[in-house]
Amino acid sequence: MVANWVGVSTATPETKTLSTYIQDRIDEFSRSQKDVARYIVDHLDEAAFLTAEELARRAGTSSSTVVRFSQALGFEGYPELQTSAIEEYRATVGVSEGGAGRMLFAFDHSEFEASLGTDHANLEETAHKLTQEQIDQAVAALAAAGQVVIVGTDQMAFFASYMRHTLSLLDIRAEIVTSTAGPSLQRLGRIDEETLVITLSAGRAHPLLARAMKLAGHRTARTLAISDATLSDTVKQADMSLYYSSNSPSFLRSNTALMALVHALAHGVYSRDEDAHRDRIRAYKLK
């Protein structure tokens, strides 16, 4: 195949990276192909060195979908897509400039060190990808909300509960929606124009999050999507969004950056008026 840009047909502009090209065409892909697309864009440093089977497992789909996705982009197959991913990764990180040196540990040591090193890198990547405007908007929305409804299913249910706890210390009324069971849906039913709806997601968003976003839109509530997928449907629908990196050499996604983000948002609200919160926080610390 003749190509002006690594691995992709002549229809692709030379100035576009693989990630940019994928983002521009995201609406053309099937649901499963979108899962692959999102994973590559948000985890390029992993995807560049994964086999088709490993990438499929991380994206929650099949290796045949990975191959079809590669071909839909204009590649002959997955190896050509992977070559493009490697080249973009090297250009972005700058291996020759010691990009891996930013890690806490080198990846040729123990698996334990590799996991800690990746978490360290996740915090850096999260901080680099967030803008001051995004952070200020999210903190201001939290501080001004009449009530907060936090939606998160499966592993995100824990973080929804923890976020509710941190906000309660600041005297912010928050409720969580973690399933489609009756009590959770009743909490969704209490959303109004004074509510801030926060969705937490990792990878493909649960349908409940889309339902919450739709209801928030009908009731003119403000929305904040916190996700490790910049191309997530919930991110597109939300008024505000915050990205966190969840790369991991393990069989589980890393939630270190998500936890740090929850802490940072709470601290941001606290810092807006420390005098108003000081006594309440002091009493909590003395318990």
C-alpha positions in Angstrom: 0.0 0.0 0.0 1.3 3.5 -0.9 1.1 5.9 2.0 1.9 9.5 2.6 1.5 8.9 6.4 2.7 5.8 8.2 0.5 2.9 7.5 -2.5 4.9 6.2 -3.8 5.5 2.7 -3.1 8.6 0.8 -6.4 10.1 1.9 -4.8 10.8 5.3 -3.1 14.2 5.7 0.6 13.9 6.5 0.2 16.3 9.4 -2.0 14.0 11.3 -0.8 11.6 14.0 -2.5 8.3 14.4 -4.3 9.6 17.5 -5.6 12.7 15.7 -6.7 10.6 12.7 -8.6 8.2 15.0 -10.3 11.1 16.9 -11.4 12.7 13.6 -13.1 9.5 12.4 -14.5 8.2 15.8 -18.1 8.5 14.8 -17.6 6.2 11.8 -16.7 3.1 13.9 -18.9 0.4 15.4 -19.4 0.3 19.1 -16.6 -2.3 19.6 -14.3 -0.5 17.3 -14.8 2.7 19.3 -13.6 0.8 22.4 -10.4 0.0 20.5 -10.1 3.6 19.3 -10.5 5.0 22.8 -8.0 2.7 24.3 -5.3 3.5 21.7 -5.8 7.3 22.0 -5.7 7.3 25.8 -3.2 4.5 26.3 -0.8 5.0 23.4 2.3 4.0 25.4 0.7 0.7 26.2 -1.1 0.1 22.8 2.1 0.6 20.9 3.6 -2.5 22.3 0.6 -4.8 22.8 -0.3 -7.7 20.5 -3.7 -7.7 18.9 -4.9 -10.2 21.4 -3.6 -8.1 24.4 -5.1 -4.9 23.0 -8.4 -6.6 22.5 -8.4 -7.8 26.1 -7.6 -4.4 27.4 -10.3 -2.8 25.3 -12.9 -5.4 26.2 -13.4 -6.8 22.7 -12.0 -9.4 20.3 -8.8 -9.6 18.3 -10.8 -9.8 15.1 -12.4 -6.4 16.0 -8.8 -5.0 16.4 -7.9 -6.3 12.9 -11.1 -4.9 11.4 -10.5 -1.6 13.1 -7.0 -1.4 11.7 -8.4 -2.1 8.2 -11.1 0.5 8.7 -8.3 3.1 9.3 -6.7 2.1 6.0 -4.0 -0.2 7.3 -3.4 -3.6 5.8 -3.6 -5.1 9.2 -2.8 -4.7 12.9 1.1 -4.8 12.5 1.0 -1.7 10.3 -1.3 0.2 12.8 1.1 -0.9 15.6 4.1 0.5 13.7 2.3 3.9 13.4 1.5 3.8 17.1 5.1 3.1 18.0 6.4 6.0 15.9 3.9 8.4 17.4 4.8 7.2 20.9 8.5 7.7 20.3 7.9 11.1 18.8 5.7 12.2 21.7 7.7 10.9 24.6 11.2 11.2 23.1 12.8 7.9 24.0 16.2 9.3 22.9 15.7 12.1 25.4 15.1 9.7 28.3 11.3 9.7 28.3 11.3 6.5 30.4 13.6 8.3 32.8 10.6 10.2 34.0 9.3 7.0 35.6 9.9 6.3 39.3 11.5 2.9 38.3 12.7 1.4 35.1 10.4 -1.2 33.5 13.2 -3.8 33.3 13.0 -4.4 37.1 10.4 -6.2 39.1 6.7 -6.3 38.3 6.2 -4.5 41.7 8.4 -1.6 40.6 6.8 -1.6 37.1 3.3 -1.1 38.7 4.5 1.7 41.0 6.4 3.3 38.2 3.3 3.3 36.0 1.2 4.9 38.7 3.8 7.6 39.1 3.6 8.2 35.3 -0.2 8.2 35.5 -0.2 11.1 37.9 2.2 13.0 35.7 0.1 12.4 32.5 -3.1 13.4 34.3 -1.6 16.6 35.5 -0.2 17.4 32.1 -3.5 16.8 30.3 -5.7 18.8 32.6 -6.0 22.6 32.1 -6.4 25.2 34.8 -9.7 26.2 33.2 -11.1 22.7 33.5 -10.0 22.4 37.1 -11.4 25.9 38.1 -14.8 25.1 36.4 -15.1 21.8 38.2 -14.2 23.2 41.6 -16.6 26.2 41.2 -19.4 23.9 40.1 -18.9 21.7 43.2 -18.8 24.7 45.5 -22.0 26.2 44.1 -24.1 23.1 43.8 -27.2 22.7 45.8 -26.6 19.0 45.8 -24.3 16.6 44.0 -25.3 13.2 42.5 -22.3 11.0 41.8 -22.9 8.1 39.3 -20.5 5.2 39.2 -21.0 1.5 38.7 -18.9 -1.6 39.4 -15.3 -0.6 40.5 -16.3 3.1 40.1 -19.0 2.6 42.9 -16.2 2.7 45.5 -14.8 6.0 44.2 -18.4 7.4 44.0 -18.8 6.5 47.7 -15.4 7.9 48.6 -16.1 11.1 46.8 -19.3 11.5 48.6 -17.4 11.1 51.9 -14.8 13.8 51.0 -17.6 16.2 50.0 -19.6 15.5 53.2 -16.6 16.8 55.1 -17.0 20.1 53.3 -20.8 20.1 54.2 -21.7 19.4 50.5 -24.8 17.3 50.2 -24.0 14.4 47.9 -25.7 11.2 47.0 -24.5 8.2 44.9 -26.1 6.1 42.2 -24.2 2.8 41.7 -26.8 0.5 40.1 -30.2 0.3 38.4 -31.8 -0.8 41.6 -34.8 1.1 42.9 -33.1 3.2 45.6 -30.4 4.4 43.2 -32.9 5.3 40.5 -34.9 7.2 43.1 -31.9 9.4 43.7 -31.6 10.1 40.0 -35.2 11.2 40.1 -34.3 13.9 42.6 -32.0 15.7 40.1 -33.0 19.3 39.5 -31.5 22.5 38.1 -29.5 23.1 41.3 -27.8 19.6 41.0 -24.3 18.8 39.8 -24.3 15.4 38.2 -20.9 13.7 38.3 -20.2 10.5 36.3 -17.2 8.3 37.0 -16.1 5.8 34.3 -13.2 3.6 33.2 -13.2 2.4 29.6 -16.7 1.9 28.1 -19.2 3.8 30.2 -22.1 1.9 31.7 -25.5 2.7 30.2 -26.6 4.1 33.5 -24.2 7.0 33.0 -25.8 7.9 29.7 -29.2 7.7 31.4 -28.0 10.1 34.1 -26.6 12.5 31.6 -29.8 12.5 29.6 -31.9 13.1 32.6 -29.6 15.9 33.8 -30.0 17.5 30.3 -33.8 17.4 30.6 -33.7 19.0 34.0 -31.0 21.6 33.1 -28.6 20.2 35.8 -24.9 20.8 35.3 -22.8 17.8 34.5 -19.2 16.8 35.1 -17.7 13.6 33.5 -14.5 12.1 35.0 -13.2 9.5 32.7 -10.0 7.7 31.5 -11.4 7.9 27.9 -11.3 11.3 26.3 -13.5 10.0 23.5 -16.2 8.6 25.9 -19.8 9.4 25.0 -20.3 10.7 28.5 -17.5 13.2 28.1 -19.0 14.4 24.8 -22.4 14.9 26.6 -21.1 16.6 29.7 -20.8 20.4 30.4 -17.4 19.8 31.9 -14.9 16.9 31.9 -11.7 15.8 33.6 -9.4 13.1 32.3 -7.3 10.7 34.4 -4.7 8.2 33.1 -5.3 4.6 34.1 -2.4 2.8 32.4 -1.2 -0.3 34.1 1.0 -3.3 33.4 -1.4 -5.4 35.6 -4.6 -7.1 34.7 -6.5 -4.2 36.3 -6.6 -0.6 35.3 -4.8 1.8 37.7 -7.1 4.1 39.7 -4.2 6.0 41.4 -4.7 9.1 39.4 -8.5 9.0 39.9 -8.1 8.9 43.6 -5.7 11.8 43.4 -8.2 13.7 41.3 -10.9 13.2 43.9 -8.6 14.5 46.6 -7.5 17.5 44.5 -11.1 18.5 43.8 -12.0 18.4 47.4 -8.9 20.4 48.4 -9.8 22.9 45.7 -13.3 23.4 47.2 -11.7 23.7 50.7 -9.2 26.2 49.6 -11.9 28.6 48.2 -12.9 29.3 51.8 -10.7 27.7 54.4 -12.2 29.6 57.3 -15.7 28.2 56.5 -14.4 24.6 56.6 -11.6 24.8 59.2 -13.7 23.9 62.3 -15.5 21.0 60.6 -12.3 19.5 59.3 -10.6 19.9 62.7 -13.4 18.1 64.4 -13.1 15.3 61.8 -9.3 15.0 62.4 -9.8 14.7 66.1 -12.1 11.7 65.8 
